[in-house]
């Protein structure tokens, strides 16, 4: 494996959706930024040698979604889990990485950890494994954390999250030393300033919050009504994905589909694109529980978290209790602008100013310590055949791995098809994804409605 004191970090990012690619790629950049003075890796430049791997599945990002993130890796390829392990699990020169960032849902992260461990039995000269969460952690806290256990660094996006993460690991008797406090890697941008003549309200949509068609129609109707009440105000519905694209969560009732046929006022519009660029011209950000609220609060943009559908764990807006941002459409229609609580912002890692710039110092110190070691302990997830014999095999099987973490027969073909065979395969794969997305967004809701008759 190349020396860990090379001038340029070699980082592999494995991601399974557009949002996780954004988190993983930007986390990789943060890891390679300036480290504390006097550290052995202080000479590393800001830009790492970054190889991107997109885990093949229903939410594999499209080229448009990748371009929206704005990160150009040195190499990018779509892989199965077994192919990723083939590429990164060997000790051969030219394929060795200093760091592997697992930007994955919990089950996929657990499969990667067991797969990497199985590829290096007895070897302690290995990459540093990093994982974490894309945004607000409001559900499946214990499940998701224990599936990520075994990584060298489990990133927490705030002091609040770091305390919760350690409590989960310690509660089951697992090593909690990997939990490292940081912040979301994509916060930034200019602080909010009012601009004379500009009055823009942006609603940040989410693919699965709320979930039901009726609730989504309600939010859309209230947003359109807000535009009618304020004809001099620009009202924007910021969408996560275009029709046919998928994100981390399944979107059965896309807002753009629900808006078809509605009588929309001229000051109402739909928007795609980078959230940071949208926030550059936002005077009020409204959402149910999107991570966009954290981006907005970090930039001091007035931010409202809706209570119209209740404050419930299923919606994720309970995460904003104590923030000062909870509000209803009735109050917003009447001109209310929430004032965030400074203490809450600091605890959540989104307080503006110097604190955010120092938020990754602990991570860099931890990374420098790990990278300077001649060897690392074997990867040791909490879930094993002894601790979770009825749970772990099923998780590994979903990624075509055997209970011991080795690829099942046929999981990683020795040779990828080329030429015409590859074109045909890619066309069939794209058609299959399109059929799946059509089934999720159109056929499944119809079948459910028929079942309710």
Wavefront OBJ file of the C-alpha trace (Angstrom):
o trace
v 0.000 0.000 0.000
v 1.336 3.502 -0.773
v 2.852 5.473 2.072
v 0.320 7.262 4.243
v 2.499 10.353 4.117
v 2.100 10.788 0.349
v 1.317 14.378 -0.572
v -2.149 13.535 -1.896
v -4.746 11.450 -0.117
v -6.291 8.695 -2.190
v -9.961 8.431 -1.280
v -12.693 6.133 -2.587
v -16.338 7.116 -2.071
v -19.063 4.500 -2.432
v -22.533 6.088 -2.656
v -25.997 4.711 -3.372
v -27.991 7.883 -4.163
v -27.576 11.493 -5.226
v -27.775 12.899 -1.689
v -25.298 10.385 -0.347
v -22.907 11.069 -3.207
v -23.109 14.748 -2.293
v -22.371 13.995 1.357
v -19.623 11.468 0.609
v -17.771 13.497 -2.017
v -17.861 16.698 0.023
v -16.857 14.808 3.175
v -13.842 13.474 1.271
v -12.832 17.023 0.443
v -13.250 18.126 4.040
v -11.063 15.266 5.247
v -8.232 16.386 2.975
v -8.348 20.061 3.904
v -5.861 21.775 6.182
v -4.992 19.767 9.281
v -3.821 21.218 12.604
v -0.345 22.740 12.552
v 2.469 20.357 13.352
v 0.645 17.255 12.145
v 2.568 14.851 9.959
v -0.015 15.267 7.178
v -0.049 19.062 7.264
v 1.451 19.300 3.804
v -1.484 17.596 2.111
v -3.258 19.812 -0.445
v -6.996 20.462 -0.192
v -7.942 18.339 -3.217
v -7.646 14.567 -2.697
v -7.337 11.996 -5.452
v -10.996 11.035 -5.463
v -12.487 7.936 -7.073
v -16.271 7.672 -7.052
v -18.207 4.417 -7.029
v -21.992 4.400 -7.475
v -23.675 1.357 -5.981
v -25.988 -0.130 -8.578
v -29.621 -0.012 -7.477
v -32.960 1.751 -7.787
v -31.560 5.125 -6.631
v -28.334 5.184 -8.640
v -27.933 8.884 -9.504
v -28.402 10.133 -13.050
v -25.807 12.346 -14.785
v -27.988 15.400 -14.083
v -28.135 14.616 -10.382
v -24.374 14.090 -10.248
v -23.706 17.367 -12.066
v -25.969 19.203 -9.613
v -23.634 18.244 -6.749
v -20.739 20.005 -8.459
v -17.978 17.524 -7.519
v -15.871 16.061 -10.329
v -14.023 12.922 -9.191
v -10.868 11.665 -10.883
v -12.779 8.514 -11.819
v -16.402 7.444 -11.561
v -18.028 4.091 -12.215
v -21.178 2.170 -11.381
v -20.579 -1.062 -9.493
v -22.192 -3.870 -7.569
v -21.041 -4.412 -4.000
v -18.926 -7.379 -5.071
v -17.242 -5.322 -7.818
v -16.490 -2.546 -5.350
v -14.890 -5.052 -2.998
v -12.836 -6.441 -5.882
v -11.554 -2.966 -6.703
v -10.820 -1.714 -3.196
v -10.272 -4.885 -1.212
v -6.926 -5.894 -2.637
v -3.491 -4.779 -1.508
v -2.158 -4.429 -5.037
v -0.198 -1.324 -6.036
v -2.312 1.254 -7.864
v -5.584 0.108 -6.319
v -4.846 0.953 -2.718
v -6.673 3.802 -1.031
v -5.809 5.736 2.102
v -9.476 6.295 2.952
v -12.791 4.719 1.973
v -15.933 6.774 2.597
v -19.113 4.689 2.797
v -21.936 7.075 1.868
v -24.601 4.413 2.085
v -27.825 3.388 3.748
v -27.158 1.362 6.902
v -27.585 -2.128 5.439
v -25.259 -1.398 2.525
v -22.676 0.088 4.895
v -22.788 -3.069 7.012
v -22.368 -5.258 3.927
v -19.378 -3.193 2.776
v -17.759 -3.443 6.213
v -18.147 -7.228 6.344
v -17.050 -7.528 2.720
v -13.923 -5.478 3.288
v -13.128 -7.451 6.439
v -13.506 -10.732 4.543
v -11.193 -9.550 1.761
v -8.418 -8.763 4.249
v -8.355 -11.639 6.736
v -5.410 -11.109 9.059
v -4.325 -7.892 7.291
v -4.086 -4.709 9.340
v -2.519 -2.578 6.621
v -5.753 -1.221 5.227
v -7.617 2.001 4.396
v -9.308 4.078 7.056
v -13.065 3.480 6.815
v -15.357 6.495 7.292
v -19.153 6.631 7.323
v -21.984 8.772 8.679
v -25.355 10.330 7.923
v -26.462 12.693 5.147
v -28.559 14.976 7.317
v -31.117 15.023 10.104
v -31.216 11.694 11.969
v -34.834 11.471 13.039
v -35.683 7.794 12.639
v -34.095 4.351 13.033
v -31.352 5.795 15.217
v -30.278 2.527 16.856
v -30.774 0.420 13.730
v -28.832 2.747 11.453
v -26.005 3.297 13.915
v -25.424 -0.365 14.685
v -25.364 -1.120 10.959
v -22.576 1.462 10.622
v -20.569 0.122 13.538
v -17.198 -1.257 12.509
v -16.021 1.831 10.631
v -12.956 3.604 12.016
v -14.791 6.931 11.956
v -18.556 7.376 12.348
v -19.213 11.043 11.690
v -21.788 12.923 13.753
v -23.080 16.136 12.222
v -23.373 17.945 15.555
v -22.613 17.760 19.259
v -26.216 16.674 19.783
v -25.806 13.743 17.397
v -22.408 12.745 18.800
v -23.889 12.326 22.291
v -26.793 10.269 20.940
v -24.508 8.068 18.842
v -22.191 7.273 21.735
v -25.146 6.463 23.967
v -26.419 3.877 21.457
v -23.059 2.140 21.107
v -22.360 2.170 24.825
v -25.897 0.931 25.475
v -25.185 -2.354 23.678
v -21.651 -2.622 24.991
v -20.038 -1.715 21.661
v -16.916 0.415 21.230
v -17.989 4.047 20.778
v -14.540 5.511 20.069
v -15.254 5.801 16.328
v -17.932 8.458 16.875
v -16.373 11.775 15.860
v -18.113 15.127 16.029
v -18.119 17.177 12.832
v -20.789 18.965 10.792
v -22.615 18.601 7.510
v -19.966 19.032 4.800
v -22.149 21.039 2.412
v -22.991 24.017 4.613
v -21.693 27.334 3.350
v -22.503 30.213 1.098
v -22.962 33.912 1.771
v -24.890 35.018 4.834
v -28.414 36.205 4.178
v -28.942 39.845 3.299
v -32.215 41.455 2.358
v -32.232 42.815 -1.168
v -34.494 45.770 -1.988
v -37.331 44.708 -4.256
v -36.772 40.980 -3.727
v -39.334 38.887 -1.828
v -38.935 35.150 -2.433
v -40.450 32.251 -0.510
v -39.064 28.774 -1.277
v -40.697 25.526 -0.214
v -38.128 22.692 -0.036
v -39.919 19.496 -1.039
v -39.000 16.031 0.195
v -39.600 12.759 -1.675
v -41.340 10.883 1.157
v -42.276 13.508 3.786
v -45.196 13.673 3.984
v -45.972 10.351 2.367
v -49.682 10.361 1.561
v -51.156 11.913 -1.551
v -53.693 13.867 0.507
v -51.022 15.454 2.719
v -48.880 16.398 -0.268
v -51.884 17.890 -2.045
v -52.632 19.906 1.093
v -49.106 21.355 1.215
v -49.194 22.177 -2.473
v -52.567 23.879 -2.148
v -51.373 25.989 0.787
v -48.242 26.988 -1.118
v -50.288 28.046 -4.145
v -52.741 29.891 -1.891
v -49.795 31.725 -0.302
v -48.716 32.871 -3.752
v -52.214 34.171 -4.479
v -52.363 36.024 -1.155
v -49.061 37.738 -1.928
v -49.041 38.537 -5.669
v -45.894 40.655 -5.325
v -43.943 37.751 -3.820
v -42.117 35.077 -5.812
v -43.138 31.639 -4.534
v -40.931 28.720 -5.575
v -41.469 24.982 -5.142
v -37.931 23.526 -4.968
v -38.085 19.924 -6.201
v -35.578 17.213 -5.405
v -35.739 15.246 -8.642
v -37.206 15.281 -12.118
v -39.796 12.719 -13.237
v -38.165 9.303 -13.606
v -35.286 10.107 -11.230
v -35.021 8.604 -7.775
v -33.380 9.876 -4.618
v -32.624 8.215 -1.297
v -36.335 7.768 -0.569
v -39.097 6.637 -2.894
v -41.379 9.431 -4.110
v -44.764 7.975 -4.955
v -46.530 11.327 -5.410
v -44.209 13.865 -7.049
v -45.306 17.456 -6.491
v -44.814 18.310 -10.170
v -47.319 15.587 -11.053
v -49.815 16.843 -8.447
v -49.468 20.380 -9.826
v -50.533 19.345 -13.322
v -53.931 20.750 -14.173
v -53.942 23.207 -11.269
v -54.624 26.885 -11.882
v -51.238 28.279 -10.838
v -50.689 32.016 -10.318
v -47.974 33.744 -12.370
v -45.759 34.323 -9.304
v -45.597 30.571 -8.601
v -42.872 28.402 -10.183
v -41.114 25.045 -9.950
v -37.331 24.866 -9.594
v -34.610 22.225 -9.682
v -30.898 22.661 -9.171
v -28.375 23.177 -6.393
v -29.948 24.194 -3.076
v -27.121 26.594 -2.306
v -27.851 28.541 -5.481
v -31.562 28.608 -4.643
v -30.792 29.946 -1.161
v -28.788 32.811 -2.705
v -32.132 34.388 -3.623
v -34.376 33.107 -0.814
v -35.991 35.383 1.789
v -37.956 32.644 3.559
v -37.307 28.900 3.402
v -40.289 26.691 4.273
v -40.180 22.921 4.696
v -41.563 20.037 6.709
v -38.208 18.648 7.853
v -35.742 18.822 4.959
v -32.000 19.075 5.576
v -32.335 22.219 3.457
v -33.578 23.871 6.668
v -30.140 23.337 8.204
v -28.439 24.829 5.153
v -30.801 27.780 5.346
v -30.322 28.342 9.093
v -26.548 28.191 8.696
v -26.793 31.110 6.276
v -29.212 33.024 8.574
v -32.008 32.811 6.018
v -35.419 33.070 7.763
v -36.601 29.466 8.055
v -39.962 27.921 8.919
v -40.631 24.259 9.770
v -44.304 23.500 9.206
v -46.626 22.231 11.944
v -49.750 21.966 9.750
v -49.608 18.165 9.642
v -48.603 17.889 13.289
v -45.226 17.692 14.995
v -44.538 13.989 14.617
v -41.645 11.567 14.493
v -42.977 10.200 11.190
v -42.520 13.649 9.641
v -39.154 14.380 11.223
v -40.151 17.898 12.253
v -39.903 16.874 15.908
v -36.148 17.255 15.387
v -36.730 21.024 15.345
v -38.301 21.198 18.794
v -36.678 24.116 20.596
v -35.371 25.649 17.385
v -37.850 28.511 17.329
v -38.624 27.662 13.697
v -41.895 25.738 14.065
v -44.778 27.591 12.425
v -48.005 27.007 10.492
v -49.049 28.277 7.070
v -51.650 30.480 8.742
v -48.911 32.330 10.636
v -46.710 32.574 7.545
v -49.630 33.904 5.494
v -50.029 36.609 8.131
v -46.385 37.675 7.796
v -44.663 35.742 10.603
v -40.903 35.164 10.259
v -39.446 32.699 12.798
v -36.413 33.678 14.884
v -34.113 30.674 15.521
v -32.753 29.880 18.967
v -28.977 30.466 19.077
v -28.359 27.660 21.556
v -30.243 25.168 19.415
v -28.267 26.211 16.332
v -24.966 25.695 18.147
v -25.961 22.257 19.441
v -27.020 21.189 15.933
v -23.768 22.304 14.312
v -25.372 24.909 12.062
v -24.481 28.112 13.902
v -23.003 30.576 11.388
v -19.499 31.963 11.755
v -16.102 30.598 12.780
v -17.527 27.609 14.686
v -18.405 25.840 11.443
v -14.955 26.381 9.955
v -13.441 24.613 12.974
v -16.052 21.855 13.035
v -13.871 19.424 11.071
v -10.702 19.913 13.109
v -11.522 16.930 15.361
v -12.083 14.755 12.315
v -8.790 15.779 10.737
v -6.942 15.115 13.987
v -8.560 11.677 14.158
v -7.755 10.976 10.505
v -4.147 12.085 10.905
v -3.766 9.795 13.884
v -5.173 6.822 11.992
v -3.247 7.517 8.782
v 0.029 7.765 10.660
v -0.318 4.251 12.097
v 1.636 1.427 10.524
v -1.358 -0.844 11.002
v -4.982 -0.669 12.035
v -7.029 -3.221 13.978
v -9.171 -5.603 11.940
v -12.601 -4.302 10.946
v -14.925 -5.500 13.709
v -18.634 -4.638 13.291
v -20.945 -5.113 16.267
v -23.228 -7.354 14.216
v -21.711 -10.798 13.734
v -22.909 -14.363 13.360
v -22.841 -14.492 17.160
v -24.623 -11.207 18.017
v -27.239 -11.137 15.216
v -27.528 -14.579 13.577
v -31.134 -13.953 12.550
v -30.525 -10.480 11.086
v -27.063 -10.156 9.585
v -27.215 -12.958 6.938
v -30.274 -11.362 5.319
v -28.584 -7.957 5.118
v -25.493 -9.451 3.503
v -27.557 -11.567 1.107
v -29.313 -8.453 -0.232
v -25.895 -7.366 -1.478
v -25.010 -10.855 -2.754
v -22.619 -11.632 0.066
v -22.444 -14.866 2.017
v -22.801 -14.866 5.840
v -19.010 -14.651 6.136
v -18.874 -11.511 3.946
v -17.467 -13.188 0.834
v -19.248 -12.644 -2.513
v -21.747 -15.286 -3.506
v -21.019 -17.177 -6.745
v -21.602 -14.967 -9.781
v -21.843 -11.777 -7.741
v -18.816 -10.191 -9.433
v -18.296 -11.234 -13.067
v -14.640 -11.490 -13.961
v -15.048 -9.426 -17.126
v -17.432 -6.545 -17.733
v -19.113 -6.637 -21.168
v -17.753 -4.248 -23.757
v -18.869 -2.796 -27.069
v -22.335 -3.769 -28.279
v -22.929 -6.134 -25.338
v -22.337 -3.276 -22.912
v -24.666 -0.951 -24.835
v -27.413 -3.580 -24.788
v -26.878 -4.310 -21.100
v -26.993 -0.617 -20.168
v -30.129 -0.087 -22.245
v -31.861 -3.040 -20.567
v -30.752 -1.821 -17.136
v -32.045 1.706 -17.792
v -35.354 0.281 -19.041
v -35.653 -1.873 -15.909
v -35.042 1.138 -13.685
v -37.613 3.125 -15.615
v -40.142 0.316 -15.214
v -39.432 0.138 -11.489
v -39.877 3.878 -11.046
v -43.061 3.818 -13.122
v -44.371 1.010 -10.943
v -43.561 2.883 -7.738
v -44.987 6.225 -8.831
v -47.980 5.138 -10.916
v -48.952 1.469 -10.631
v -48.463 0.902 -6.878
v -50.729 3.805 -5.791
v -53.490 2.552 -8.121
v -53.249 -0.976 -6.709
v -53.432 0.377 -3.165
v -56.506 2.446 -3.988
v -58.161 -0.609 -5.533
v -57.412 -2.572 -2.379
v -59.205 0.034 -0.298
v -62.471 -0.314 -2.270
l 1 2 3 4 5 6 7 8 9 10 11 12 13 14 15 16 17 18 19 20 21 22 23 24 25 26 27 28 29 30 31 32 33 34 35 36 37 38 39 40 41 42 43 44 45 46 47 48 49 50 51 52 53 54 55 56 57 58 59 60 61 62 63 64 65 66 67 68 69 70 71 72 73 74 75 76 77 78 79 80 81 82 83 84 85 86 87 88 89 90 91 92 93 94 95 96 97 98 99 100 101 102 103 104 105 106 107 108 109 110 111 112 113 114 115 116 117 118 119 120 121 122 123 124 125 126 127 128 129 130 131 132 133 134 135 136 137 138 139 140 141 142 143 144 145 146 147 148 149 150 151 152 153 154 155 156 157 158 159 160 161 162 163 164 165 166 167 168 169 170 171 172 173 174 175 176 177 178 179 180 181 182 183 184 185 186 187 188 189 190 191 192 193 194 195 196 197 198 199 200 201 202 203 204 205 206 207 208 209 210 211 212 213 214 215 216 217 218 219 220 221 222 223 224 225 226 227 228 229 230 231 232 233 234 235 236 237 238 239 240 241 242 243 244 245 246 247 248 249 250 251 252 253 254 255 256 257 258 259 260 261 262 263 264 265 266 267 268 269 270 271 272 273 274 275 276 277 278 279 280 281 282 283 284 285 286 287 288 289 290 291 292 293 294 295 296 297 298 299 300 301 302 303 304 305 306 307 308 309 310 311 312 313 314 315 316 317 318 319 320 321 322 323 324 325 326 327 328 329 330 331 332 333 334 335 336 337 338 339 340 341 342 343 344 345 346 347 348 349 350 351 352 353 354 355 356 357 358 359 360 361 362 363 364 365 366 367 368 369 370 371 372 373 374 375 376 377 378 379 380 381 382 383 384 385 386 387 388 389 390 391 392 393 394 395 396 397 398 399 400 401 402 403 404 405 406 407 408 409 410 411 412 413 414 415 416 417 418 419 420 421 422 423 424 425 426 427 428 429 430 431 432 433 434 435 436 437 438 439 440 441 442 443 444 445 446 447 448 449 450 451 452 453
